[in-house]
Amino acid sequence: MTPVSVPPAAAPLGTIVLLGGGYDDPTLALLAGLLPDCHAPIEILTTATAHAPATTHAGYARVLGSLGCPHVAHLQVDAAHPADAPATLARLKAAAVVFLTGGNQERLTECLAGTQFLEILRQRYQREAGFFLAGTSAGASALGGQMLVGGRGWRSLLGGGIEVVPGLGLLPELLIDQHFIERERYPRLMHAVLAHPHLLGLGLSEETGLLLRPGRPAEVFGTEVVVVVDARRVTATNVAALPKGQPLGARGLTVDLLVAGDTLSMSNYQ
């Protein structure tokens, strides 16, 4: 049988802004500065935010309004507001920016996985040069191919010490963790990447993130560090047969520390 040649997927035309959580006004200023038209519609998607989502939206609307972006709406998708409601899909199609707030990333996958909403979001990011998608904290983590939802401290390096579940898959080659330095999440990201070595691990500190624009390397912004964990050249590890409660071992794991202005080319990690 003749092998079938599959062409590489086209690079996305949209822009993604990822933030590790914390104080996000500077990120909103960065986002506003990137927009070709600040009067374009911005939708704040509060699905991950379980408590007082309207208050969360109001805070973003106030800051973005002060930056010259007056049209900031609250896009509600939750148990009471289905993702595929016609009015919701219409607003998604019209938005220039969709901003995913923080909270619980599992709420995002529960409400969006398998929906037309998610497919439209994916297609707009892939095909539209003027489309912007941003996420902070849980809103950033949910965009990866897989996401961490469990694992604390040094116990994350023991068998059974982490929990990884599928993400929304808009950035399918990444596994993104947040509040990374502040919550001491090195162990759990290392374990997760060793268990999923085809994924590149990104640990985003608070007030720090990554800007992904078409045709350019990803660029770090903010005040702290982005940690890049790469298991694709590991020469030995016991992760595949690790008994519960036993320590994880590996050789060849690489870790990079990137700060504001540093760039990250995904091709360097393939």
Backbone hydrogen bonds, N-H to C=O, Kabsch-Sander energy under -0.5 kcal/mol:
donor,donor_aa,acceptor,acceptor_aa,energy
5,S,3,P,-0.5
6,V,4,V,-0.6
13,L,125,Y,-0.6
13,L,126,Q,-1.1
14,G,125,Y,-2.7
15,T,131,F,-2.3
16,I,212,L,-2.4
17,V,133,L,-2.1
18,L,210,L,-2.8
19,L,135,G,-2.1
20,G,205,S,-0.7
20,G,208,T,-2.5
28,L,24,D,-2.0
29,A,25,D,-2.2
30,L,26,P,-2.2
31,L,27,T,-2.7
32,A,28,L,-2.7
33,G,29,A,-2.0
34,L,30,L,-1.0
34,L,31,L,-0.7
35,L,31,L,-1.0
40,A,37,D,-1.8
42,I,71,H,-2.7
43,E,97,V,-2.8
44,I,73,A,-2.9
45,L,43,E,-0.7
45,L,99,F,-2.8
46,T,44,I,-0.8
46,T,75,L,-1.1
49,T,46,T,-1.4
50,A,48,A,-0.8
52,A,50,A,-0.5
56,T,52,A,-1.8
57,H,53,P,-2.7
58,A,54,A,-2.3
59,G,55,T,-1.9
60,Y,56,T,-1.9
61,A,57,H,-2.9
62,R,58,A,-2.2
63,V,59,G,-2.0
64,L,60,Y,-2.9
65,G,61,A,-2.3
66,S,62,R,-1.8
67,L,63,V,-0.9
67,L,64,L,-0.5
68,G,65,G,-1.6
69,C,64,L,-2.6
72,V,70,P,-1.1
73,A,42,I,-3.0
73,A,71,H,-0.6
75,L,44,I,-2.1
75,L,73,A,-0.7
76,Q,74,H,-0.8
77,V,75,L,-0.6
78,D,81,H,-1.5
81,H,78,D,-0.9
85,A,82,P,-1.4
89,L,85,A,-2.4
90,A,86,P,-2.2
91,R,87,A,-1.9
92,L,88,T,-2.2
93,K,89,L,-2.3
94,A,90,A,-1.2
95,A,91,R,-1.3
96,A,41,P,-2.8
97,V,41,P,-1.4
98,V,132,F,-2.1
99,F,43,E,-2.7
100,L,98,V,-0.5
100,L,134,A,-3.2
101,T,45,L,-2.1
101,T,99,F,-0.6
104,N,48,A,-2.3
105,Q,103,G,-0.5
107,R,104,N,-1.3
108,L,104,N,-0.7
109,T,105,Q,-1.6
110,E,106,E,-2.5
111,C,107,R,-1.9
112,L,108,L,-2.1
113,A,109,T,-2.0
115,T,112,L,-2.1
119,E,115,T,-1.5
120,I,116,Q,-2.7
121,L,117,F,-2.5
122,R,118,L,-2.6
123,Q,119,E,-2.6
124,R,120,I,-2.6
125,Y,121,L,-2.1
126,Q,122,R,-2.3
127,R,123,Q,-2.5
128,E,124,R,-2.2
129,A,127,R,-0.6
131,F,128,E,-1.5
132,F,96,A,-2.3
133,L,15,T,-2.7
134,A,98,V,-2.6
135,G,17,V,-2.3
136,T,100,L,-2.1
137,S,19,L,-2.1
139,G,136,T,-2.4
140,A,137,S,-1.2
141,S,137,S,-2.3
142,A,138,A,-2.2
143,L,140,A,-1.4
144,G,141,S,-1.4
145,G,171,L,-1.0
145,G,174,L,-2.0
146,Q,174,L,-1.0
147,M,165,V,-3.0
149,V,163,E,-2.7
150,G,163,E,-1.1
155,R,152,R,-0.7
156,S,153,G,-1.8
157,L,154,W,-2.0
158,L,155,R,-1.7
159,G,243,P,-0.6
159,G,246,Q,-2.3
161,G,158,L,-2.3
163,E,150,G,-1.7
165,V,147,M,-2.5
167,G,145,G,-1.8
168,L,142,A,-3.5
169,G,144,G,-2.1
170,L,143,L,-0.6
171,L,143,L,-2.8
174,L,171,L,-2.0
175,L,200,L,-2.3
176,I,146,Q,-0.6
177,D,202,L,-3.3
179,H,20,G,-1.9
179,H,204,L,-0.5
180,F,204,L,-2.2
183,R,179,H,-2.0
184,E,181,I,-1.4
185,R,180,F,-2.2
189,L,185,R,-1.9
190,M,186,Y,-2.4
191,H,187,P,-2.3
192,A,188,R,-2.4
193,V,189,L,-2.5
194,L,190,M,-2.1
195,A,191,H,-1.9
196,H,192,A,-1.2
199,L,196,H,-2.3
200,L,173,E,-2.5
201,G,199,L,-0.5
201,G,229,V,-2.7
202,L,175,L,-2.6
203,G,227,V,-3.3
204,L,177,D,-2.7
204,L,202,L,-0.7
205,S,203,G,-0.6
205,S,225,V,-1.3
207,E,21,G,-2.7
208,T,205,S,-1.2
209,G,221,F,-2.5
210,L,18,L,-1.7
211,L,219,E,-2.8
212,L,16,I,-3.1
212,L,210,L,-0.6
213,R,211,L,-0.6
216,R,213,R,-1.6
218,A,264,L,-2.1
219,E,211,L,-2.3
220,V,262,D,-2.8
221,F,209,G,-2.0
223,T,207,E,-1.7
226,V,258,L,-2.8
227,V,203,G,-2.6
227,V,225,V,-0.5
228,V,226,V,-0.5
228,V,256,D,-2.7
229,V,201,G,-2.5
229,V,227,V,-0.5
230,D,228,V,-0.5
230,D,254,T,-2.6
234,V,231,A,-1.4
235,T,251,R,-2.2
236,A,251,R,-1.2
238,N,249,G,-1.5
241,A,238,N,-0.9
242,L,239,V,-1.1
245,G,159,G,-2.5
246,Q,243,P,-2.0
248,L,157,L,-2.7
251,R,236,A,-2.5
254,T,230,D,-2.3
256,D,228,V,-2.4
258,L,226,V,-2.9
258,L,256,D,-0.5
261,G,220,V,-2.7
262,D,259,V,-2.7
264,L,218,A,-2.7
266,M,264,L,-0.6
268,N,265,S,-2.0
269,Y,266,M,-1.8
270,Q,267,S,-1.3
